Amino acid sequence: MKSLELKPQQPKRNQIAAVACKIFGHKYRITKRYQSHLKEFECTHCKKQYTLDGYGHYTPLTPKMRRINEVYENFYITKMSRTS
C-alpha cells in the first residue's frame, strides 16, 4: 500500500488577483501583531503572507521567519518582565 503524504494546504490564490498584484502592487492587511512591534501581513488579493525583516522590508513569511518572529517575541517578553 502506498502511504499518502499530507501536505499543508496553501490558501487558494486567485490568478487574476495575482496579476493585479504584479501590476498595481499588493494590498497588505495585518494578520498578527506582536508586542515587540513585529507584524505579519497578508495580501488581500493574492493571499500571500509577508513579514518585516530587520531592515523594514517586506519579506515572504516562511516557517523559518515565523519561528524567528516567535523567538524574538519570547525574548522581548522575558526581557520586559525582568526590567519591570
C-alpha positions, -999 to 999 in steps of 0.1 A, spaced: 0 0 0 12 35 -8 13 59 20 -1 93 13 19 123 24 -3 151 37 9 185 27 -3 216 44 -29 233 23 -20 265 7 -47 292 6 -63 293 -28 -50 322 -48 -70 339 -74 -49 341 -106 -65 373 -118 -58 389 -84 -22 377 -86 -18 395 -119 -33 426 -104 -8 424 -76 20 423 -101 7 453 -120 -5 475 -91 12 461 -61 0 442 -30 -27 455 -7 -15 444 28 -36 436 58 -22 429 92 -29 393 103 -8 392 135 7 419 157 33 410 183 41 431 214 76 436 202 63 457 173 67 429 148 38 423 124 27 397 99 8 407 68 -13 391 41 -22 405 7 -60 408 4 -59 399 -33 -34 370 -38 -34 357 -1 5 356 1 19 362 36 47 386 45 66 400 75 91 428 80 127 419 81 154 437 102 157 464 76 119 472 74 115 455 40 86 431 33 98 395 30 77 363 24 66 347 56 83 313 56 81 288 85 117 299 94 107 336 95 76 328 116 97 309 141 122 338 142 93 362 150 81 339 178 115 335 193 121 373 192 87 378 208 95 354 237 129 371 242 112 406 243 86 394 268 111 379 292 133 410 289 104 433 297 93 411 326 128 413 341 130 451 338 96 458 353 
